[in-house]
Amino acid sequence: MSENLEDFNDVSVYGIAPERRDVLLSRHDECAVTWSTSDGWPVGVMHIYIWHNGHFWVSCMPERKRVAALRARPRSSVIVAFEHEQTVTAKTLATVHEHGSTHHHWFYHALARKVLPTQPASVQALGEDAWVERIDSPGRVVIEFTPQKWISFDGRKVGAHAEGLWQPGDPWIEPDE
């Protein structure tokens, strides 16, 4: 290995490969969704999400200020932090899907399959269909975030570089998980 880690001025060399990014996004469940207010302030909230066909999907009631903001200004971002100092940020364009759209059925069932195993036994006993009935409130919207650009960081690569075990530009071999 010829190049030593001397500073952290350019961390773009520690990105996450698209294949790894998809694996991480598929098995994770929480993200920060950000947008801008009408007076230009950036704001964000945490959401449980579904990663489906290369898009982030979340749901909320239409009265939430983010819904009107994302309709007016769809430029947004989604940020996900994973184990081992791995993070992904996507610059996104948001699309608000009205209640009853074709996306609601598959989304609610996917969300139920993700959330139910983490719930108390009494909630799990309801089953997927009953859980979907409870979340499928009149007016509830599903918001789709379409990635436009990715920014990622894998802190494991920094450590490997500092120890002389890996160089930027070399293939990265995922450790067994």
N, C-alpha and C positions, 0 to 999 in steps of 0.2 A: 504494500500500500504506500503510495507516494505522497498523498496530500493529507496533512494533519489538520485537525479542526483547530482554528485559531480564534475564531469569533463567531458570533451569531448574526452577522449583518445580513446574510441572505439565507433565510430558512426555507425558501421555495424548493430547495433541493431535497427536502424531507417530506415530500408529498406522498399521498396514498394512491396506489394504482387503482384505476376504475373497477377492476374485478374485485379487489379487496374492499373498496368503497361500497359496492353493491352488497357484498356479504354482510358487512357491518350494518348497513342501513336496513337490510332485511330482518336482522335478528334483534335490532334495538327497538325501543318503543317511545322514547321521549325526545322532543326537539323544542328549540326556541323558534317561534315564528316572529319575524319583525316586519314592520311597515312604517310609513310616515304619517303623521297627523296633518291636518289641513294647514297648520302653521309651520310645518317642516320638521317637527321633532321626531326622531326615531323612537319607536316604542316596540316592545316585544312581550310575548307571553309564552309560557310553556304549554305544549300540547302533546297528547298521545297521538302518534301518527301511524299511518300505514304507508309503506313504500311499495308502490304497485306500478308496473310498467314504466319505470324510470321517472315517476312523479311522486311527490309527497301529497298525502291526503289527510285532512283533518275535518272536524265538524264542530259547530257551535250554533247557538241560537242567533237569529238575525239581528237581535237588538244589540249585540256586542258591537262596540265602536269599530272594531277591526273590520267588520263586514262592510260597512259603508266606506271606510277608508280604503280597503282593498278593491272595492268596486270602482272608486274614483281614481285611485293610484295603485295599479296592480304591481308596480315594482316593489319587490319585497325580498326577504331572504329567509332561509331556514338554516339553523345551526344545530349540529348534533355533536355531542362529546361522548367518546367511547372510553373504554378501559385503556390503560397503558399510554396515556397522553396522546391519543389519536382524536383528531377533530376534523369535521367536514363542514364547510359553509357553502351553500348554494345561493347564488344570486338567482332569484326566481321571478316569474310572472304568475300572478294569482288569477284564478278563475273561480268565481262563486257560482256554485250549482244550486239552483232553487230546490226547495223541498219537492220530493217526488220525481226528481230527475232519474235517468237511467243509472246513475252512479250510486244512488242511495242504497239500493238493495245489497249489492255486492259489498259496498263499503261497511255498512252496519254489521253484516255477518262477519267480515274480516276483522272488524274491531272487536266484536264479541269473542271471536276465537283468540284474539290477542289478550283481552282484558280478563275474561272470565277465570282463567286458571289462577290469577293473582287475587281473586276475591274470596271473601269468607264462604264457607261451605253453604250457608243459607242462600247466598246469591248464586253460587254455582249451581245449586239445585234447581233454580229457575229454568236453566237450559238456555241454549242459544236463541231460540225463537222468542221466548218470553223476554229475554234481555233486549233483543232487537225491538220488540214492541214498546218497551219502556223508553228507549232512546229515540225512537221514531216519532218525535213530537211534531205537531203541526208547525210548519214554518222553518224547522231546523234546516240549516244549509250544510253542504259539504263543500269544502274549499280545496281546490287542486292547485298545487304549486309546481310549475314546470321549470326545471333548472335551465338556466341560460349560461352559467359559468360556474366552475368549481374552484374552491380554494380548500386545500387540505394540508394536514400536518400530522406526521407520525413521529412522536418523540422517541420511539425505540430506535429510529435511525440515527438520531443525534447521539445517543449513548453508544451505539455500535461504531459510529464514525469517530467519536472521541477516544474509544478504546482501540482504534485501528483495525476493527473487524469488518468494516464496510466502507466503501467510498461512494460518494454521489456519482451516479451514472452506472454503477455496477448493478446487476440484478439483485433484487431483495428476495430472500427466501423466508417465507412465513414460518415462525417457530410453531411446533405442534401446540395446539390449544386444547 
